[in-house]
Amino acid sequence: MGVATVLALSITAPGVAVAKPGVPPGPPAGLSREQLADRINRASDQLEGVIERYNQLRSDLQTTVAQITVLKRQIGPLEKQVAEHRAKVGVIASAAYTTAGSTTFAALLHADSTRDVLDQLMVIQLLADDQRREIASLTGLRREYEAAQATLRTLIAQGRAQQKDLATSRAKIESDLATLQRWRTHAFGPSGTPPHRNARVGWVKPEVTGVPAKILDFALGQLGKAYRWAGEGPDGFDCSGLVLAAYKRVGKELPHNSARQFDVVRKIKRDQLQPGDLIFFYRDLHHVGIYIGGNRMVHAPTPGEKVRIDFFDGLPIRGYGHVT
């Protein structure tokens, strides 16, 4: 279980055991406030895409670790069965030699009567049949065991590669976040947050019950919490982490990745949207929000901002989905 444990320990919270980046560069020179804000928005969108790919890679590593753990549990008993059948084959072979000699001809030479000959031949045949069955079983088990070992080696190599990619991606995200925050502070002041339209004005919470009500209550309860990359609560969220956490409250498990969430929902049209449904954005599906009625959604926007309500028409919509 050592390798699985090592790999499992690598699936850590963002920022853990990562070398601190150097002093991030300041904002590009010669840009107006508006140009810098536009550059920040584009950089934030790109970084969110990187974060969602990180979430996907982390999920893949978790799957690999789980597969390794299951396979190692299976290999132990399989190895024991191989040893037991190998021992049986040895015992049967020894018994055949001791009981009847090394050949059928020897049995005929040493028999005192026709009945003895028949008895000896029958014993030899029975032992031979048992031996053939045990050898066949041993051969099949050895093949199964060797295949399992080969699969395990492949999974371990895959897990180590995923672990390396994860660490590289984590370090880049941390470095890019530091740079982006310096840009935000320069452009928007100490808060690092640009002014935006207050979408809560004029919005009335829809009257819903059951699952949609629980999803909305949870999501709206997170308003004002920080965007935290790879976060799924309770103190901060990224976009797919907020969706995951909201649906977990109603017993539905979703991947921590917006593109994979899109893969598992039932696709619907805009006029079919109901509170609690999901809205997906951008061609590569790197953003998702929860529909709350009135052409609005609650979402974790981008790094450096907080969970809030927004009109969803301000972003390029890719599709809509209902979680079944």
N, C-alpha and C positions, 0 to 999 in steps of 0.2 A: 504493500500500500504506500511505500515511500514516494514513488514518482507521482502518484495521484495526489498525495498530500502536498508535495512541493508545488505542483501545478495549481492546486486549489488555493494555496496561499498567495499565488500571484494574482488572483482575481480580487484585488483590493479596492478600497475606496479611492476616488480620484486624488492624486497628489501624494499618496503614501509611497514612501521609499523611492522617491524620484529626486534626482539631483536638482538642486536649485539652479534655475537658469541665470545667466548673467543679466546685467542691467539692460532692460529692454530698450530698444531705440525709441526716440521721441517721434512725434508726428512728422509726416513729410513736410518739408519746407515749401513755402511759396503757395500754399493752398488757402483759400478763403474759408471762413467758418462753414459756409454751405457746402463747399467742395469737400472739406474734411468730414462733415457729417455724412455726405454721400459715400465717401470712402469707408467710413466706419460701418455704415449699413451693409455695404457689400462685403466687407471683411467679416462682419458678424454672421451674415448668411453663409458664407463659405465655411466659417469655423463651426457653425451649427451642423453643417453637412459632415464635417470631419468628426464631430462628437457623435453623431448618429452612427457613423461607420465604426467608431470605437465601441459603441454599445453593441453593435452587431458582432464585432470580433470578440468582445467579452462574453457574449452569449454563446458563440461558437466554442470558446475555450471551456466554458462551463459544461457544455454538452460533451466535449471530449473527455473532460475529467470524470463525468458521470459514466461514460462508456468504459473508461479504464477501470473504474471502481467495480462496475458490474462484471466485467470480463475477468478481473482478478479473483472475484468471488467464485466464478465458474471454474477457473483453471485449477484451484486447489482440490476440489472433489474429483475433477477429471484426472488430475495427476495421481490421486490416490487409487482411482479405479484402474489406471494403467499398471500401477505397481501390483495391485491385487491380482489382476489377470496374468501378469508376467509370472508371478509366483505360482499360480495354478497350473500354467503351462509347464513350468519346471517340475512340479510335483507329479503331474500326469505322465510326463515323459520318463521320469525316474521310475514310477510305478510300472509303466509298461515294460521297461527293460528288466526290472527286478522280478516281475510276475511271470513274464513269458519269454525272457531271453531277448536277444537283439533281433531275431528274425522269426517269421512264421515257420521256417524250416526247422529251427531249433525246437519249436514246440512239437512238431511231428516226431522228431528223433527221440525225445524224452518222454513221450506219452506211453502209458502202460496199456491203454485200450482205445478202441474206437471212440468210446464215450469221452475219455480223457482228451482225445484230439479235438472232438467237437467243443468241449468245454473250454479248452485253451484258445481255440480259434475264436469262440464267441467273446471271451474276455478281451482278446487282442483287438477284435473289431469294435467292441464297445469303447475301449480305451482310445482307439484311434478316432472314433467319431467324436468323443468328448474333446480330444486334443484338437481336432480340426475346428470344432466350434469355438474353443477357447482361443485358438490362434486367430480365427477370423474376428472374434470380438476384440482381441488385443490389437490386431492390425487396424481395425476401425477406430478404436479409441486413440491409438497413437496418431493416426491421421487427424482426428478431431483435435487432439491436444496440440499437435504441431501447427495446425491452422490457427488455433486460438492464440498460440504464442506469436505467430507471425502477425496476426491482427493487432495484438498488444504492442508489438514493437512499432508497427505503423502508427498506432494511436499515440504512443509516447513521443515519437518523432514529430507528429503533427502538433501535439500539445506544446512541445518545446518551441516550435516555429511560431505558433500562435502567441505564446507567452512573450517571445522576442518582439513580435510585431506590436503586441499590446503595450509593452514598455516604451517602444519607440514612439508610438502614437500618443501615449500619455505625456511623454516629455514634450513633444511638439505642441500639444494642446496647452499645457501649462505655460510654455514660452509664449505662444500666440496670445493667450489670455492676458498675460502681463503686458504685452505690447498694446493690445487693444484697450486695456484699462487706462494706460497712459494717454492714449489718444482721446479716450472719452473724457478724462479729467481735463485735458487741455481744451477740448471743444465745448464741454457742457458744465464745467465747474466741478466742485468736490463730489457732488452726487454721481457724476458720470452718466446721468440719464437725460436724454433729450426730451424736450416738451412734446407731448402727443395729445391727440384729441381724446377727451374723456368720454369714452363710449358708455359709461354708466348713466350719463344724463339721458333721460327719456326712456331708459330701459326698465321694464317691469318683469320681475321674475315670473315665469310661467307657472301656472297651477298644474302641477303634475304629482303623481303618486307612485308608489312602488319603486322599482329599480331606477327609473329616470330621476325621481326625487332624491334618492340616496346619492346618485352620481353627482347631480348638481349641487347638493348640499356639501358634499365633500370638496368638489372642485372650487366652489365659491368660498369655502372656508380656508382655502390656501392663498387667497388674494393678498398681495403684498409680500409674499415670501420670495426669496431670491432665486433667480435662475442659478441652478447648480449643475454643472455638467456631469452627466451620468447619475444624477440624483433622482431618487424616487421617494423622497421624504425622510423624516417628517419636516426637516428644516428647509429644504430646498429641492427643486425639481428642474429637470430639463423637460422638453416638450413631451416626449414619449414616456418619460418617467411619471409625469403628472397623469397622463391617460392610464398608464399601468396601475398607479396607486388608486385612482378613482374606481376603476373596474374591479380591482382586488377587493374593495369594500363590499361588493355585491357578489363575490364568489366567482368572478370570471378572471382567468389568467390570460394575460396578453404578453407578447414579447416586449422587451425594452428596446424597441427600435421602430421608428415610424413607418419605414418601408415594409417591415414584416407585419406590423399591425394592419397595414393596408391589404396585405396578402390574406389575412384571416377574417376580415370583415365581409359582410354581405354588401355588395355594391348597390347603392341607391342613387336616385336622382335628387336634384336640389329641392324640388317641390315635395319630396318625401321626407325631408329632414324633420326629425323630432328631437326635442331636448334630450341631451345625452348622446346623440349620434356624433360621429367624428368627421372632421373636415381635414383633408390632406392637401398639402401645398408643394409647389415646385415640381419640376419634371422628375427629379431624383427622389421625391417624396421625403425630403429631410425635415419636414415640419408637420405638426398635427395639432389640432385644437378640438375642444369639446363644444358642440353647439348648445347655446342656452336660449335660443329664441330671439326674434327681432333682428335677424341678420347679424348676430353677435356670437362671439365665442369667448371662452375662458381658456387661456393658454400661458405657457411659459415662453416668452417671446424669443430672446436671444441672450447670450452671455452679457452680463453687466446690467440686465434689467430684472424686473420682478413679475411675478404672476399677475395677470390683469385681464380685464375684459376689453376686447377690441372688435371693431367691425371686421368681418373676415374678407370683405371684398377688396381690401387694400393689399392682399397678397395673391400671387398667381395660384389659383385653385387647380388641383389635379383631380380630385374626386371626393366622393362622400361615402361613408360606410356606416352600417348598423352592426353592432356586436351581437351575435346570436348566442 
